[in-house]
């Protein structure tokens, strides 16, 4: 049984993250898939039916050096493309919110002593916190994510002058930790959105008691290692459909002088299924990062440590 509300060092964050899934992985991922499967299926279907012809025109035009066919198709179907893009963005943002919130509510129940968590428990938490979640959604979409994107874009642009790569290595994990801290703190406490945002940023660099050294390096270190692991594994799943697609494009032949749509027939469905699996694997692996961020958040909450210690002392006194 993992003790959540305690001080951890760099290595313990990683080992406890995997220990959490060793103890709760079956129940955790079963609920995760049940909650997210319909949204994932809907996302893949919209991508397939919305962009199948558009992608086919794009690849055919580029292979034949006739990109104006793609431009003409895009202009003729501009409205449908925009509507499809908006639907995908809405579904994807909803999926991202579910992915953010599921580990937050699940970990809170396990941290409070619950042995098994059901889908009904998570749905109940989502419903009971619906008002706060709406505030969180708009706060993230309208403020935090745009600000994070600007900071990321500036850091990425600095790659051109050779100092951007080390900057990105520090900026990306720090942004990720700050945003996940915001979600955990806003859900776990009675603080307002901006209070939680302030805490999420400050706690990356110092403990609230001000007496201990900065936790930044152990927070950053554990996150960057898990990011590398995530990137390596997901790259394999992303590369497989891309290699298959390139082979398909290389062998696509013409019928009656017209280039075949490489996404025609059952091939487009196969590619979308593979990409759907890739999306699912990415979502599953991201949960390791979300849970690790939860352990980082619990490490920062020294007030919860003190409360737990006092409860343990009281329990010992009663047993004596």
WOCOR-V293647 format. One record per run of one state. SS is the DSSP state (@ for helix, = for strand, . for the rest). FROM is the first residue (numbers start at 1). TO is the last residue. If there is no record, write none. Layout:
SS_FROM_TO, SS_FROM_TO
This chain:
._1_9, @_10_63, ._64_66, @_67_76, ._77_77, @_78_111, ._112_118, @_119_128, ._129_129, @_130_161, ._162_163, @_164_188, ._189_192, @_193_202, ._203_215, @_216_251, ._252_253, =_254_255, ._256_257, =_258_259, ._260_266, @_267_300, ._301_301, @_302_319, ._320_320
